[in-house]
C-alpha cells in the first residue's frame, strides 16, 4: 500500500505526493505506549500506521483496533478539537505523522480542498456513529 491509497491523498498528483512523502515524520512507540489521550488538546497531527497495530478506547472501553496503513486523528488536519479517544499501541509500532500546517499549505491551494475537507468530516461523523452504536 502507498500514500495515494489513503483517501486524503487520492486526489494528489505525483509531485504533491512526493512532497508529502518528504515532509511526513516517522515516530516509533513501544508496546502499550499511549499515543493520544481522550480529551487532551489536539497536537495538530494525523497518524498513519506504518507497522503493527493500535487500539482505540473511548471512556476507558476498547472500541476497535487499527492496522497497518490505517489513518487516525485526521480531524486534527482541519480543526483544533480536543481528542475524542485514547490510542494505545499493542506492540512496538511505527507511525507516519502528518502535520496540519503542511497539510493545509498544499490542500488549500487545491481545487478540491472543500471536497477533501468534507470527506474527512464525513469519515469522522461515520466513526462517531459506529462507536456510539
N, C-alpha and C positions, 0 to 999 in steps of 0.2 A: 504494500500500500504506500501511497505517496501523498504529499500535501494536497495536490489538486483533487484527491478523492474525498477530502473532507468538505462538507457543504459550504463552509465560509470561504473556501479557496477555489471552488469550482468555477467561479466567474473570471479568474485572473488569467492574464496572458503568461507565457513562459518567462518573459522578463520580470513581470511582477512577482511570480512565484520564486524566481531566483533571488529577488530582493528579500522576500520573506525568509527564504532558507538561510540567507546570510545574517539576518538580524535575530532570528529565533535563538534563545538561550537554552542551554542544557542544564538541568538540575537533577541531582541524584538524591534519593532518600533511602534510608534503611527500612527494614521491616517494622511495621507498626508505628511509623512516624506519622504525625498529623500534618497534613499539607495546608488545610484550611479548617477554621473553626466556625461553626454556626454563629451568626450574629456579629462576628467581628467585622470591622471596617474593611471594605474592599481594598485590595492591593493593586487594582487595575491590571491584572494579568489573567490570561486564559491559559489553559494547560492541555497539552496533547500527550497521551500516554505513549511513550516510545517503547517501553518494555515492561512486562508483567501486568499488575492489576492494582486497582484501588477499590475501597469500599466507601459507600456513601451512607451517611447517617443523618436523620432528622429527629430532633427531640430524643436523642440517645438511642434510637432504634435504627437498625440497619434496614435500608430500603432497596439497595441494589449493589452490584459490582460493575465496575467499568474495566474494559480490557484494552489491549494494545490498539492504538490508532483511534481511540475514542477521545473526544474533546469534552472538557468540562470547564465550568465557570466562564463561559464565553460571554455572559451578560456583562461582565466587567469590561468588555471591549466597547460597550456603548452606553453604560450608565455607571454610577458610583454607589450602587446599592450595597447594603450590608450583606454578608454571606448568608445564604439560606440553608446551608448544610455543612456538615463536617465531612472532610475527606481524609481517609487514612490509607496508608499503604498496607498491603498484606504481606508483601515480600520486598526485598530490595527493588526499587523502582526507578526508572529513568523517565523524566518528563521533558518535553519541549515547552518552553514558556514564551508566550507572545504578549507583548506589552501594548496597552491601549493606545498610547501616543503613536507608536509605529503603525498599528492597525489603522487608526484614523487618518494618519498622514496619507496613506495610499488610498484607502477606500473613499474618503471624502472627495477625492479627485475623480472617482469612478462614476460613470454614467448611471450605474445601477446601485449606488450606495443605499438608497432608501429601500430598495427591494431586499438587499442583503440584511439590512437592519431589521426589517420586518420578519425575515426568515429566522433570525436569531431570537427575536421576541416571541415568535410563534413556537419555536422549539422549547423555549423556557416555559411558556404557558402550558404546553403539552406535558412537559416533565412535571410541573406542579400538579396538574390534574391527575397524572398517573400516580404520583407519590401520595396524594391525599385520598385516593380511592382504592 
